[in-house]
Amino acid sequence: MCLVVNSLVQNQIESNAIKELPEQSVDVVNPTTLILLGLIAIAGLWSFSLLLEYLIPD
C-alpha cells in the first residue's frame, strides 16, 4: 500500500515538473534574428550585383 501511494506521489510530482517547463513557441521570432537575416540578405544581393558588374561590364 505504501509503495502504491509513493508511486502515485512520484508520478504527480513528475507531471507537475513537466507542466512547469517553460513553453517556447516556434512561431515567435527574435527581432535581432530578423535584423541579422535582413543584413545578410542585403549583403548577399550587393555582392551578387558586384559579381555581375565584374562579369558583364557596361
C-alpha distance matrix in Angstrom:
0.0 3.8 5.4 5.2 6.4 8.6 9.9 10.7 12.4 14.2 15.5 16.7 18.5 20.1 21.3 22.8 24.5 26.0 27.3 28.9 31.0 34.6 36.0 39.5 41.6 43.7 46.5 47.1 50.0 51.0 54.6 55.5 54.6 56.9 59.7 59.4 59.4 62.4 64.3 63.5 64.8 68.0 68.6 68.2 70.7 73.1 73.0 73.5 76.5 77.9 77.5 79.3 82.0 82.5 82.5 84.6 86.9 88.9
3.8 0.0 3.8 5.5 5.2 6.0 8.5 9.9 10.5 12.1 14.2 15.3 16.4 18.2 19.9 21.1 22.4 24.3 25.8 27.0 29.0 32.7 34.4 37.9 40.2 42.5 45.3 45.7 48.4 49.2 52.7 53.5 52.7 55.2 57.8 57.5 57.7 60.7 62.5 61.8 63.2 66.3 66.8 66.6 69.1 71.4 71.3 72.0 75.0 76.3 76.0 77.8 80.5 80.9 81.1 83.3 85.5 87.5
5.4 3.8 0.0 3.8 5.5 5.0 6.1 8.6 9.9 10.4 12.2 14.2 15.2 16.3 18.2 19.9 20.9 22.5 24.3 25.7 27.4 31.1 32.7 36.0 38.3 40.3 43.3 43.8 46.4 47.3 51.0 51.6 50.6 53.1 55.8 55.3 55.4 58.5 60.2 59.4 60.8 64.0 64.4 64.0 66.6 68.9 68.7 69.3 72.4 73.7 73.2 75.1 77.8 78.2 78.2 80.5 82.7 84.8
5.2 5.5 3.8 0.0 3.8 5.4 5.1 6.2 8.6 9.8 10.5 12.3 14.3 15.3 16.5 18.4 19.9 21.1 22.6 24.5 26.3 29.9 31.2 34.6 36.6 38.7 41.5 42.2 45.0 46.1 49.8 50.7 49.6 51.9 54.8 54.5 54.3 57.4 59.3 58.5 59.7 62.9 63.5 63.1 65.5 68.0 67.9 68.3 71.3 72.8 72.4 74.1 76.9 77.4 77.4 79.5 81.8 83.8
6.4 5.2 5.5 3.8 0.0 3.8 5.4 5.1 6.1 8.5 9.8 10.5 12.3 14.2 15.3 16.5 18.3 20.0 21.1 22.6 24.8 28.4 29.9 33.5 35.7 38.0 40.7 41.2 44.0 44.9 48.5 49.4 48.7 50.9 53.7 53.6 53.6 56.6 58.5 57.9 59.2 62.3 63.0 62.7 65.1 67.5 67.6 68.1 71.0 72.5 72.3 74.0 76.7 77.3 77.4 79.5 81.7 83.5
8.6 6.0 5.0 5.4 3.8 0.0 3.8 5.5 5.2 6.1 8.6 9.9 10.6 12.3 14.3 15.4 16.5 18.4 20.1 21.2 23.1 26.8 28.6 32.0 34.4 36.7 39.5 39.8 42.5 43.2 46.8 47.5 46.7 49.2 51.8 51.5 51.7 54.8 56.5 55.8 57.3 60.3 60.9 60.7 63.2 65.5 65.4 66.1 69.1 70.4 70.1 72.0 74.7 75.1 75.3 77.5 79.6 81.6
9.9 8.5 6.1 5.1 5.4 3.8 0.0 3.8 5.5 5.1 6.2 8.6 9.9 10.5 12.3 14.2 15.3 16.5 18.4 20.0 21.6 25.3 26.7 30.0 32.3 34.3 37.2 37.8 40.5 41.4 45.1 45.9 44.9 47.2 50.1 49.6 49.6 52.7 54.5 53.7 55.0 58.2 58.7 58.3 60.9 63.3 63.2 63.7 66.7 68.1 67.7 69.5 72.2 72.7 72.8 74.9 77.2 79.2
10.7 9.9 8.6 6.2 5.1 5.5 3.8 0.0 3.8 5.4 5.1 6.2 8.7 9.9 10.6 12.3 14.2 15.4 16.6 18.5 20.5 24.1 25.3 28.8 30.8 33.1 35.8 36.4 39.3 40.4 44.0 45.0 44.1 46.3 49.2 49.0 48.9 51.9 53.9 53.2 54.4 57.5 58.3 58.0 60.3 62.8 62.9 63.4 66.3 67.8 67.5 69.2 71.9 72.6 72.7 74.6 76.9 78.7
12.4 10.5 9.9 8.6 6.1 5.2 5.5 3.8 0.0 3.8 5.5 5.1 6.2 8.7 9.9 10.6 12.3 14.3 15.4 16.6 18.9 22.4 24.1 27.7 30.1 32.6 35.2 35.4 38.2 39.0 42.5 43.5 42.8 45.1 47.8 47.7 47.9 50.8 52.7 52.2 53.6 56.6 57.3 57.2 59.6 61.9 62.1 62.7 65.6 67.0 66.9 68.7 71.3 71.9 72.2 74.2 76.3 78.1
14.2 12.1 10.4 9.8 8.5 6.1 5.1 5.4 3.8 0.0 3.8 5.4 5.1 6.2 8.6 9.9 10.6 12.4 14.3 15.4 17.1 20.8 22.6 25.9 28.4 30.7 33.6 33.8 36.4 37.1 40.7 41.4 40.6 43.1 45.8 45.4 45.6 48.7 50.4 49.7 51.2 54.2 54.8 54.6 57.2 59.4 59.4 60.1 63.0 64.4 64.2 66.0 68.6 69.1 69.4 71.5 73.6 75.6
15.5 14.2 12.2 10.5 9.8 8.6 6.2 5.1 5.5 3.8 0.0 3.8 5.4 5.1 6.1 8.6 9.8 10.6 12.4 14.3 15.8 19.5 20.7 24.1 26.2 28.4 31.2 31.8 34.5 35.6 39.2 40.2 39.2 41.4 44.3 44.0 43.9 46.9 48.9 48.2 49.4 52.5 53.3 52.9 55.3 57.7 57.8 58.3 61.2 62.7 62.5 64.2 66.9 67.5 67.6 69.6 71.8 73.7
16.7 15.3 14.2 12.3 10.5 9.9 8.6 6.2 5.1 5.4 3.8 0.0 3.8 5.5 5.2 6.2 8.6 9.9 10.6 12.4 14.7 18.1 19.5 23.1 25.3 27.8 30.3 30.7 33.6 34.6 38.1 39.3 38.6 40.7 43.5 43.5 43.6 46.4 48.4 48.0 49.2 52.2 53.1 52.9 55.2 57.6 57.9 58.5 61.2 62.8 62.8 64.4 67.0 67.8 68.1 69.9 72.0 73.7
18.5 16.4 15.2 14.3 12.3 10.6 9.9 8.7 6.2 5.1 5.4 3.8 0.0 3.8 5.5 5.2 6.1 8.7 9.9 10.6 12.8 16.4 18.3 21.8 24.4 27.0 29.7 29.7 32.3 32.9 36.5 37.3 36.8 39.1 41.7 41.7 42.0 44.9 46.6 46.3 47.7 50.6 51.4 51.4 53.8 56.0 56.2 57.0 59.8 61.2 61.2 63.0 65.5 66.2 66.6 68.6 70.6 72.4
20.1 18.2 16.3 15.3 14.2 12.3 10.5 9.9 8.7 6.2 5.1 5.5 3.8 0.0 3.8 5.4 5.0 6.2 8.7 9.9 11.1 14.8 16.4 19.7 22.3 24.5 27.4 27.6 30.2 31.0 34.6 35.4 34.5 36.9 39.7 39.4 39.5 42.5 44.3 43.7 45.1 48.1 48.8 48.6 51.1 53.4 53.5 54.1 57.0 58.4 58.3 60.1 62.7 63.3 63.6 65.6 67.7 69.6
21.3 19.9 18.2 16.5 15.3 14.3 12.3 10.6 9.9 8.6 6.1 5.2 5.5 3.8 0.0 3.8 5.4 5.1 6.3 8.8 10.3 13.7 14.7 18.2 20.3 22.8 25.4 25.9 28.7 29.9 33.4 34.6 33.7 35.8 38.7 38.7 38.6 41.4 43.5 43.0 44.1 47.2 48.1 47.9 50.1 52.6 52.9 53.4 56.1 57.8 57.7 59.3 61.9 62.7 63.0 64.8 66.9 68.6
22.8 21.1 19.9 18.4 16.5 15.4 14.2 12.3 10.6 9.9 8.6 6.2 5.2 5.4 3.8 0.0 3.8 5.4 5.0 6.3 9.0 12.2 13.8 17.5 19.9 22.7 25.1 25.1 28.0 28.8 32.2 33.4 32.9 35.0 37.7 37.9 38.1 40.8 42.8 42.6 43.9 46.7 47.7 47.8 50.0 52.2 52.7 53.4 56.1 57.6 57.8 59.5 61.9 62.8 63.3 65.0 67.0 68.6
24.5 22.4 20.9 19.9 18.3 16.5 15.3 14.2 12.3 10.6 9.8 8.6 6.1 5.0 5.4 3.8 0.0 3.8 5.4 5.2 6.7 10.3 12.5 15.9 18.7 21.3 24.0 23.8 26.3 26.8 30.4 31.2 30.6 33.0 35.6 35.5 35.9 38.8 40.5 40.2 41.7 44.5 45.3 45.4 47.8 49.9 50.2 51.1 53.8 55.2 55.3 57.2 59.6 60.3 60.8 62.8 64.6 66.4
26.0 24.3 22.5 21.1 20.0 18.4 16.5 15.4 14.3 12.4 10.6 9.9 8.7 6.2 5.1 5.4 3.8 0.0 3.8 5.5 5.5 9.1 10.2 13.6 16.0 18.4 21.2 21.4 24.1 25.0 28.6 29.6 28.7 30.9 33.8 33.7 33.7 36.6 38.5 38.1 39.3 42.3 43.2 43.0 45.4 47.7 48.0 48.6 51.4 52.9 52.9 54.6 57.1 57.9 58.3 60.2 62.2 63.9
27.3 25.8 24.3 22.6 21.1 20.1 18.4 16.6 15.4 14.3 12.4 10.6 9.9 8.7 6.3 5.0 5.4 3.8 0.0 3.8 5.5 8.1 9.0 12.7 14.9 17.8 20.1 20.2 23.2 24.2 27.6 29.1 28.4 30.3 33.2 33.5 33.6 36.1 38.3 38.2 39.2 42.1 43.2 43.2 45.3 47.7 48.3 48.9 51.4 53.1 53.3 54.9 57.3 58.4 58.8 60.4 62.4 63.9
28.9 27.0 25.7 24.5 22.6 21.2 20.0 18.5 16.6 15.4 14.3 12.4 10.6 9.9 8.8 6.3 5.2 5.5 3.8 0.0 3.8 6.2 8.6 12.1 14.9 18.0 20.3 19.6 22.4 22.8 26.2 27.3 27.1 29.2 31.8 32.1 32.6 35.1 37.0 37.1 38.5 41.1 42.1 42.5 44.6 46.7 47.4 48.3 50.7 52.3 52.7 54.4 56.6 57.6 58.3 60.0 61.7 63.3
31.0 29.0 27.4 26.3 24.8 23.1 21.6 20.5 18.9 17.1 15.8 14.7 12.8 11.1 10.3 9.0 6.7 5.5 5.5 3.8 0.0 3.8 6.3 9.3 12.5 15.2 17.8 17.3 19.7 20.2 23.7 24.6 24.1 26.4 29.0 29.0 29.4 32.2 34.0 33.8 35.3 38.0 38.9 39.1 41.4 43.5 44.0 44.9 47.5 48.9 49.2 51.0 53.3 54.2 54.8 56.6 58.4 60.0
34.6 32.7 31.1 29.9 28.4 26.8 25.3 24.1 22.4 20.8 19.5 18.1 16.4 14.8 13.7 12.2 10.3 9.1 8.1 6.2 3.8 0.0 3.8 6.3 9.6 12.6 14.9 13.9 16.3 16.7 20.1 21.2 20.9 23.0 25.6 25.9 26.4 28.9 30.8 30.9 32.3 34.9 35.9 36.3 38.5 40.5 41.2 42.1 44.6 46.1 46.6 48.3 50.5 51.5 52.2 53.9 55.6 57.1
36.0 34.4 32.7 31.2 29.9 28.6 26.7 25.3 24.1 22.6 20.7 19.5 18.3 16.4 14.7 13.8 12.5 10.2 9.0 8.6 6.3 3.8 0.0 3.8 6.3 9.5 11.7 11.3 14.2 15.3 18.8 20.4 19.6 21.3 24.2 24.7 24.7 27.2 29.4 29.4 30.4 33.2 34.5 34.6 36.5 38.8 39.6 40.3 42.7 44.4 44.8 46.3 48.6 49.8 50.3 51.9 53.7 55.1
39.5 37.9 36.0 34.6 33.5 32.0 30.0 28.8 27.7 25.9 24.1 23.1 21.8 19.7 18.2 17.5 15.9 13.6 12.7 12.1 9.3 6.3 3.8 0.0 3.8 6.4 8.8 8.0 10.5 11.8 15.4 16.9 15.9 17.6 20.6 21.0 20.9 23.4 25.7 25.7 26.6 29.4 30.7 30.8 32.8 35.0 35.9 36.5 38.9 40.7 41.1 42.6 44.9 46.1 46.6 48.2 49.9 51.3
41.6 40.2 38.3 36.6 35.7 34.4 32.3 30.8 30.1 28.4 26.2 25.3 24.4 22.3 20.3 19.9 18.7 16.0 14.9 14.9 12.5 9.6 6.3 3.8 0.0 3.8 5.4 5.7 8.9 11.2 14.5 16.6 15.3 16.3 19.6 20.4 19.7 22.0 24.6 24.6 25.1 27.9 29.6 29.5 31.1 33.6 34.6 35.0 37.2 39.3 39.7 40.9 43.3 44.7 45.1 46.4 48.2 49.5
43.7 42.5 40.3 38.7 38.0 36.7 34.3 33.1 32.6 30.7 28.4 27.8 27.0 24.5 22.8 22.7 21.3 18.4 17.8 18.0 15.2 12.6 9.5 6.4 3.8 0.0 3.8 5.5 7.6 10.5 13.8 15.6 13.5 14.4 17.9 18.3 17.2 19.6 22.4 22.0 22.2 25.3 26.9 26.5 28.1 30.8 31.7 31.8 34.2 36.3 36.5 37.6 40.2 41.5 41.8 43.1 45.1 46.4
46.5 45.3 43.3 41.5 40.7 39.5 37.2 35.8 35.2 33.6 31.2 30.3 29.7 27.4 25.4 25.1 24.0 21.2 20.1 20.3 17.8 14.9 11.7 8.8 5.4 3.8 0.0 3.8 6.3 9.8 12.3 14.9 13.1 13.0 16.6 17.7 16.4 18.2 21.3 21.4 21.2 23.9 26.0 25.7 26.9 29.7 30.9 31.0 33.0 35.4 35.8 36.7 39.1 40.7 41.1 42.1 43.9 45.0
47.1 45.7 43.8 42.2 41.2 39.8 37.8 36.4 35.4 33.8 31.8 30.7 29.7 27.6 25.9 25.1 23.8 21.4 20.2 19.6 17.3 13.9 11.3 8.0 5.7 5.5 3.8 0.0 3.8 6.6 9.2 11.9 10.9 11.1 14.4 15.7 15.2 16.9 19.7 20.2 20.5 23.0 24.9 25.2 26.6 28.9 30.3 30.8 32.7 34.8 35.6 36.7 38.8 40.4 41.1 42.2 43.8 44.8
50.0 48.4 46.4 45.0 44.0 42.5 40.5 39.3 38.2 36.4 34.5 33.6 32.3 30.2 28.7 28.0 26.3 24.1 23.2 22.4 19.7 16.3 14.2 10.5 8.9 7.6 6.3 3.8 0.0 3.8 6.3 8.6 7.1 7.4 10.7 11.9 11.5 13.3 15.9 16.5 17.0 19.4 21.2 21.6 23.1 25.3 26.6 27.3 29.2 31.2 32.1 33.3 35.3 36.9 37.7 38.9 40.3 41.5
51.0 49.2 47.3 46.1 44.9 43.2 41.4 40.4 39.0 37.1 35.6 34.6 32.9 31.0 29.9 28.8 26.8 25.0 24.2 22.8 20.2 16.7 15.3 11.8 11.2 10.5 9.8 6.6 3.8 0.0 3.8 5.4 5.3 6.7 9.0 10.1 10.9 12.7 14.7 15.6 16.8 18.8 20.3 21.3 23.0 24.7 26.0 27.2 29.1 30.7 31.8 33.3 35.0 36.5 37.7 39.0 40.2 41.3
54.6 52.7 51.0 49.8 48.5 46.8 45.1 44.0 42.5 40.7 39.2 38.1 36.5 34.6 33.4 32.2 30.4 28.6 27.6 26.2 23.7 20.1 18.8 15.4 14.5 13.8 12.3 9.2 6.3 3.8 0.0 3.8 5.3 5.0 6.3 8.7 9.9 10.6 12.5 14.3 15.3 16.6 18.4 19.9 21.2 22.6 24.4 25.7 27.1 28.8 30.3 31.6 33.1 34.8 36.2 37.2 38.1 39.1
55.5 53.5 51.6 50.7 49.4 47.5 45.9 45.0 43.5 41.4 40.2 39.3 37.3 35.4 34.6 33.4 31.2 29.6 29.1 27.3 24.6 21.2 20.4 16.9 16.6 15.6 14.9 11.9 8.6 5.4 3.8 0.0 3.8 5.4 5.1 6.2 8.6 9.8 10.7 12.3 14.2 15.4 16.5 18.3 20.1 21.1 22.5 24.3 25.8 27.0 28.5 30.3 31.6 33.0 34.6 35.9 36.7 37.9
54.6 52.7 50.6 49.6 48.7 46.7 44.9 44.1 42.8 40.6 39.2 38.6 36.8 34.5 33.7 32.9 30.6 28.7 28.4 27.1 24.1 20.9 19.6 15.9 15.3 13.5 13.1 10.9 7.1 5.3 5.3 3.8 0.0 3.8 5.5 5.1 6.1 8.5 9.9 10.5 12.2 14.2 15.3 16.3 18.4 19.9 21.0 22.4 24.3 25.7 26.8 28.5 30.2 31.5 32.7 34.2 35.4 36.8
56.9 55.2 53.1 51.9 50.9 49.2 47.2 46.3 45.1 43.1 41.4 40.7 39.1 36.9 35.8 35.0 33.0 30.9 30.3 29.2 26.4 23.0 21.3 17.6 16.3 14.4 13.0 11.1 7.4 6.7 5.0 5.4 3.8 0.0 3.8 5.5 5.1 6.1 8.6 9.9 10.4 12.3 14.2 15.2 16.5 18.3 19.9 20.9 22.5 24.4 25.6 26.9 28.6 30.2 31.4 32.5 33.6 34.7
59.7 57.8 55.8 54.8 53.7 51.8 50.1 49.2 47.8 45.8 44.3 43.5 41.7 39.7 38.7 37.7 35.6 33.8 33.2 31.8 29.0 25.6 24.2 20.6 19.6 17.9 16.6 14.4 10.7 9.0 6.3 5.1 5.5 3.8 0.0 3.8 5.5 5.1 6.2 8.6 9.8 10.6 12.3 14.2 15.4 16.5 18.3 19.9 21.1 22.6 24.3 25.8 27.0 28.7 30.3 31.3 32.1 33.1
59.4 57.5 55.3 54.5 53.6 51.5 49.6 49.0 47.7 45.4 44.0 43.5 41.7 39.4 38.7 37.9 35.5 33.7 33.5 32.1 29.0 25.9 24.7 21.0 20.4 18.3 17.7 15.7 11.9 10.1 8.7 6.2 5.1 5.5 3.8 0.0 3.8 5.4 5.1 6.2 8.6 9.9 10.5 12.2 14.3 15.3 16.4 18.2 20.0 21.0 22.4 24.3 25.7 26.9 28.5 30.0 30.9 32.3
59.4 57.7 55.4 54.3 53.6 51.7 49.6 48.9 47.9 45.6 43.9 43.6 42.0 39.5 38.6 38.1 35.9 33.7 33.6 32.6 29.4 26.4 24.7 20.9 19.7 17.2 16.4 15.2 11.5 10.9 9.9 8.6 6.1 5.1 5.5 3.8 0.0 3.8 5.5 5.1 6.1 8.6 9.8 10.4 12.3 14.2 15.3 16.4 18.4 19.9 20.9 22.5 24.3 25.7 26.8 28.2 29.4 30.9
62.4 60.7 58.5 57.4 56.6 54.8 52.7 51.9 50.8 48.7 46.9 46.4 44.9 42.5 41.4 40.8 38.8 36.6 36.1 35.1 32.2 28.9 27.2 23.4 22.0 19.6 18.2 16.9 13.3 12.7 10.6 9.8 8.5 6.1 5.1 5.4 3.8 0.0 3.8 5.4 5.1 6.2 8.6 9.8 10.7 12.3 14.2 15.3 16.6 18.4 19.9 21.1 22.6 24.4 25.7 26.6 27.6 28.7
64.3 62.5 60.2 59.3 58.5 56.5 54.5 53.9 52.7 50.4 48.9 48.4 46.6 44.3 43.5 42.8 40.5 38.5 38.3 37.0 34.0 30.8 29.4 25.7 24.6 22.4 21.3 19.7 15.9 14.7 12.5 10.7 9.9 8.6 6.2 5.1 5.5 3.8 0.0 3.8 5.4 5.1 6.1 8.5 9.9 10.4 12.2 14.1 15.3 16.4 18.2 19.9 21.0 22.5 24.2 25.4 26.1 27.4
63.5 61.8 59.4 58.5 57.9 55.8 53.7 53.2 52.2 49.7 48.2 48.0 46.3 43.7 43.0 42.6 40.2 38.1 38.2 37.1 33.8 30.9 29.4 25.7 24.6 22.0 21.4 20.2 16.5 15.6 14.3 12.3 10.5 9.9 8.6 6.2 5.1 5.4 3.8 0.0 3.8 5.5 5.1 6.1 8.7 9.8 10.5 12.1 14.2 15.3 16.3 18.3 19.9 21.0 22.4 24.0 25.1 26.7
64.8 63.2 60.8 59.7 59.2 57.3 55.0 54.4 53.6 51.2 49.4 49.2 47.7 45.1 44.1 43.9 41.7 39.3 39.2 38.5 35.3 32.3 30.4 26.6 25.1 22.2 21.2 20.5 17.0 16.8 15.3 14.2 12.2 10.4 9.8 8.6 6.1 5.1 5.4 3.8 0.0 3.8 5.5 5.0 6.2 8.6 9.9 10.5 12.3 14.3 15.3 16.5 18.4 20.0 21.0 22.1 23.4 24.8
68.0 66.3 64.0 62.9 62.3 60.3 58.2 57.5 56.6 54.2 52.5 52.2 50.6 48.1 47.2 46.7 44.5 42.3 42.1 41.1 38.0 34.9 33.2 29.4 27.9 25.3 23.9 23.0 19.4 18.8 16.6 15.4 14.2 12.3 10.6 9.9 8.6 6.2 5.1 5.5 3.8 0.0 3.8 5.4 5.2 6.1 8.6 9.8 10.6 12.4 14.2 15.3 16.5 18.4 19.9 20.8 21.5 22.6
68.6 66.8 64.4 63.5 63.0 60.9 58.7 58.3 57.3 54.8 53.3 53.1 51.4 48.8 48.1 47.7 45.3 43.2 43.2 42.1 38.9 35.9 34.5 30.7 29.6 26.9 26.0 24.9 21.2 20.3 18.4 16.5 15.3 14.2 12.3 10.5 9.8 8.6 6.1 5.1 5.5 3.8 0.0 3.8 5.5 5.1 6.1 8.5 9.9 10.5 12.2 14.2 15.2 16.5 18.3 19.7 20.4 22.0
68.2 66.6 64.0 63.1 62.7 60.7 58.3 58.0 57.2 54.6 52.9 52.9 51.4 48.6 47.9 47.8 45.4 43.0 43.2 42.5 39.1 36.3 34.6 30.8 29.5 26.5 25.7 25.2 21.6 21.3 19.9 18.3 16.3 15.2 14.2 12.2 10.4 9.8 8.5 6.1 5.0 5.4 3.8 0.0 3.8 5.4 5.2 6.1 8.6 9.9 10.5 12.3 14.2 15.3 16.4 18.0 19.3 21.2
70.7 69.1 66.6 65.5 65.1 63.2 60.9 60.3 59.6 57.2 55.3 55.2 53.8 51.1 50.1 50.0 47.8 45.4 45.3 44.6 41.4 38.5 36.5 32.8 31.1 28.1 26.9 26.6 23.1 23.0 21.2 20.1 18.4 16.5 15.4 14.3 12.3 10.7 9.9 8.7 6.2 5.2 5.5 3.8 0.0 3.8 5.5 5.0 6.2 8.7 9.8 10.5 12.2 14.2 15.2 16.0 17.3 18.6
73.1 71.4 68.9 68.0 67.5 65.5 63.3 62.8 61.9 59.4 57.7 57.6 56.0 53.4 52.6 52.2 49.9 47.7 47.7 46.7 43.5 40.5 38.8 35.0 33.6 30.8 29.7 28.9 25.3 24.7 22.6 21.1 19.9 18.3 16.5 15.3 14.2 12.3 10.4 9.8 8.6 6.1 5.1 5.4 3.8 0.0 3.8 5.4 5.1 6.3 8.7 9.9 10.6 12.4 14.3 15.2 15.7 17.1
73.0 71.3 68.7 67.9 67.6 65.4 63.2 62.9 62.1 59.4 57.8 57.9 56.2 53.5 52.9 52.7 50.2 48.0 48.3 47.4 44.0 41.2 39.6 35.9 34.6 31.7 30.9 30.3 26.6 26.0 24.4 22.5 21.0 19.9 18.3 16.4 15.3 14.2 12.2 10.5 9.9 8.6 6.1 5.2 5.5 3.8 0.0 3.8 5.4 5.0 6.2 8.7 9.8 10.5 12.3 14.1 14.9 17.1
73.5 72.0 69.3 68.3 68.1 66.1 63.7 63.4 62.7 60.1 58.3 58.5 57.0 54.1 53.4 53.4 51.1 48.6 48.9 48.3 44.9 42.1 40.3 36.5 35.0 31.8 31.0 30.8 27.3 27.2 25.7 24.3 22.4 20.9 19.9 18.2 16.4 15.3 14.1 12.1 10.5 9.8 8.5 6.1 5.0 5.4 3.8 0.0 3.8 5.4 5.0 6.2 8.6 9.8 10.5 11.9 13.6 15.7
76.5 75.0 72.4 71.3 71.0 69.1 66.7 66.3 65.6 63.0 61.2 61.2 59.8 57.0 56.1 56.1 53.8 51.4 51.4 50.7 47.5 44.6 42.7 38.9 37.2 34.2 33.0 32.7 29.2 29.1 27.1 25.8 24.3 22.5 21.1 20.0 18.4 16.6 15.3 14.2 12.3 10.6 9.9 8.6 6.2 5.1 5.4 3.8 0.0 3.8 5.4 5.1 6.1 8.6 9.8 10.2 11.1 12.6
77.9 76.3 73.7 72.8 72.5 70.4 68.1 67.8 67.0 64.4 62.7 62.8 61.2 58.4 57.8 57.6 55.2 52.9 53.1 52.3 48.9 46.1 44.4 40.7 39.3 36.3 35.4 34.8 31.2 30.7 28.8 27.0 25.7 24.4 22.6 21.0 19.9 18.4 16.4 15.3 14.3 12.4 10.5 9.9 8.7 6.3 5.0 5.4 3.8 0.0 3.8 5.4 5.0 6.2 8.6 9.9 10.1 12.3
77.5 76.0 73.2 72.4 72.3 70.1 67.7 67.5 66.9 64.2 62.5 62.8 61.2 58.3 57.7 57.8 55.3 52.9 53.3 52.7 49.2 46.6 44.8 41.1 39.7 36.5 35.8 35.6 32.1 31.8 30.3 28.5 26.8 25.6 24.3 22.4 20.9 19.9 18.2 16.3 15.3 14.2 12.2 10.5 9.8 8.7 6.2 5.0 5.4 3.8 0.0 3.8 5.4 5.1 6.1 8.4 9.9 12.8
79.3 77.8 75.1 74.1 74.0 72.0 69.5 69.2 68.7 66.0 64.2 64.4 63.0 60.1 59.3 59.5 57.2 54.6 54.9 54.4 51.0 48.3 46.3 42.6 40.9 37.6 36.7 36.7 33.3 33.3 31.6 30.3 28.5 26.9 25.8 24.3 22.5 21.1 19.9 18.3 16.5 15.3 14.2 12.3 10.5 9.9 8.7 6.2 5.1 5.4 3.8 0.0 3.8 5.3 5.1 5.7 7.7 10.2
82.0 80.5 77.8 76.9 76.7 74.7 72.2 71.9 71.3 68.6 66.9 67.0 65.5 62.7 61.9 61.9 59.6 57.1 57.3 56.6 53.3 50.5 48.6 44.9 43.3 40.2 39.1 38.8 35.3 35.0 33.1 31.6 30.2 28.6 27.0 25.7 24.3 22.6 21.0 19.9 18.4 16.5 15.2 14.2 12.2 10.6 9.8 8.6 6.1 5.0 5.4 3.8 0.0 3.8 5.6 5.3 5.2 7.5
82.5 80.9 78.2 77.4 77.3 75.1 72.7 72.6 71.9 69.1 67.5 67.8 66.2 63.3 62.7 62.8 60.3 57.9 58.4 57.6 54.2 51.5 49.8 46.1 44.7 41.5 40.7 40.4 36.9 36.5 34.8 33.0 31.5 30.2 28.7 26.9 25.7 24.4 22.5 21.0 20.0 18.4 16.5 15.3 14.2 12.4 10.5 9.8 8.6 6.2 5.1 5.3 3.8 0.0 3.8 5.7 5.9 9.4
82.5 81.1 78.2 77.4 77.4 75.3 72.8 72.7 72.2 69.4 67.6 68.1 66.6 63.6 63.0 63.3 60.8 58.3 58.8 58.3 54.8 52.2 50.3 46.6 45.1 41.8 41.1 41.1 37.7 37.7 36.2 34.6 32.7 31.4 30.3 28.5 26.8 25.7 24.2 22.4 21.0 19.9 18.3 16.4 15.2 14.3 12.3 10.5 9.8 8.6 6.1 5.1 5.6 3.8 0.0 3.8 6.2 9.8
84.6 83.3 80.5 79.5 79.5 77.5 74.9 74.6 74.2 71.5 69.6 69.9 68.6 65.6 64.8 65.0 62.8 60.2 60.4 60.0 56.6 53.9 51.9 48.2 46.4 43.1 42.1 42.2 38.9 39.0 37.2 35.9 34.2 32.5 31.3 30.0 28.2 26.6 25.4 24.0 22.1 20.8 19.7 18.0 16.0 15.2 14.1 11.9 10.2 9.9 8.4 5.7 5.3 5.7 3.8 0.0 3.8 6.5
86.9 85.5 82.7 81.8 81.7 79.6 77.2 76.9 76.3 73.6 71.8 72.0 70.6 67.7 66.9 67.0 64.6 62.2 62.4 61.7 58.4 55.6 53.7 49.9 48.2 45.1 43.9 43.8 40.3 40.2 38.1 36.7 35.4 33.6 32.1 30.9 29.4 27.6 26.1 25.1 23.4 21.5 20.4 19.3 17.3 15.7 14.9 13.6 11.1 10.1 9.9 7.7 5.2 5.9 6.2 3.8 0.0 3.8
88.9 87.5 84.8 83.8 83.5 81.6 79.2 78.7 78.1 75.6 73.7 73.7 72.4 69.6 68.6 68.6 66.4 63.9 63.9 63.3 60.0 57.1 55.1 51.3 49.5 46.4 45.0 44.8 41.5 41.3 39.1 37.9 36.8 34.7 33.1 32.3 30.9 28.7 27.4 26.7 24.8 22.6 22.0 21.2 18.6 17.1 17.1 15.7 12.6 12.3 12.8 10.2 7.5 9.4 9.8 6.5 3.8 0.0
